[in-house]
């Protein structure tokens, strides 16, 4: 009996290099956008904490 091998192309075989580069950059930009949201929330929490802990001098 003869053996038949069939090669099934992967996405790396099908997708152009430029497409993969654009997708990698888009993924990076998405992560940076999420980081900016997280940083903004952290800043808001820290500012709220400072307001609550503001020292008041009594005469």
N, C-alpha and C positions, 0 to 999 in steps of 0.2 A: 504494500500500500504506500502511496506517495504522500508526503507531508506538504501541506499548503500553509504558508505563512501569510497573514494579512496584517499590514501595518495600519493601525488606526491613528490618524493625526491627533496630536494634542493641541490645546489652545495656543501653546507657544509656537507650534508649527503654522497655525492659521492666522493669528493676529499679527499685524505689522508692528515693528519695533516702536514706531512713533506713537501708535495707539497705547501700547503698554507704558511708555514714558508719560503720556498725558494722564493715564489712569493713576499712575503712581503719584504724580504731582497733585492730582485732584484729591487723592486719599490723604496726602500730607496736608493740603489746605483744609480739608475737613477736620483733621485732628487739631490743626492750629486754631480753627474757629471754635471748636469745642473747648480748647484750652482757654481761649479768651473769655468764654462764658463762665468757666470755672473760676478763673482769676477774678472776674468781676464780682462773682458771688462771694468769694473769700474776702475781697476788699470791703464789700458791703457789710459782711459779718464783723470784720475787724473794726470798721468805723462805728458800728452799732455798739460794740463792746466798749470802745473808748468813750462814747457818749454816756453810757450807763455808769462807767467807772470814773467819771470826771470828779475831781476833788474840789470840794467847796469849802472855802475858808469861812469860819464863823468868828465874828468879832466879839 
